[in-house]
């Protein structure tokens, strides 16, 4: 009798989950990224959480810290806070190393990023060439299968589950017969792991009107511009009216180069 009740309980949970997955409300999958910020320093491993927001056939992938900070700065500006108060409050906000948000619909990705003080965006058509290896393992409560692909100069290993019948995943990745539960490159410099699932939320997908003013360029131009801005950081900042002591310039530029030497996409 007790076994029968337990089986009924599990069936009810599965039914509840399937109904929520089919609902029109937003689904939020939170991933924890563990990454190596400096490829030359094995002690530079850090963590940051991201939300994959899915609403209908569209999704948004964005850092929680970046989203929270962005929204709070907008609220501060709308409240008319004085400069000193607003500056103090901004300093208290969590910092993000990932100032981008990306939007997926079918095979199209729209990528927005604030590169230093410049807002840039590009469109990209992606169709990942996944190789299903047949390997299987259990991650938390999910029965997962392995798949491998190459993208952005890295080889990526994904563990996905058809128990969540949504063909999505962290960052730009999707296209598998189920949700990606874990994703990492073969050097384990970037590792995304699913840590939370929220279903049937009454939210809208994160977006800010300022994104409309971001300069649209090609993906190739984006990487060239990002590299140029990084390599000429001190000069670009000084062109905006901020000055540095001559003796500090080389150290500032060297620190920028060191902190930006391991992007998720190498090419």
PyMOL commands that set and color helices and strands:
alter all, ss='L'
color gray80, all
select helices_A, chain A and resi 2-21+64-79+83-92+209-213+219-231+233-239+246-259
alter helices_A, ss='H'
color red, helices_A
select strands_A, chain A and resi 26-36+45-55+58-63+100-105+108-115+118-125+131-139+142-151+154-161+179-185+190-201+215-216
alter strands_A, ss='S'
color yellow, strands_A
deselect
rebuild
show_as cartoon
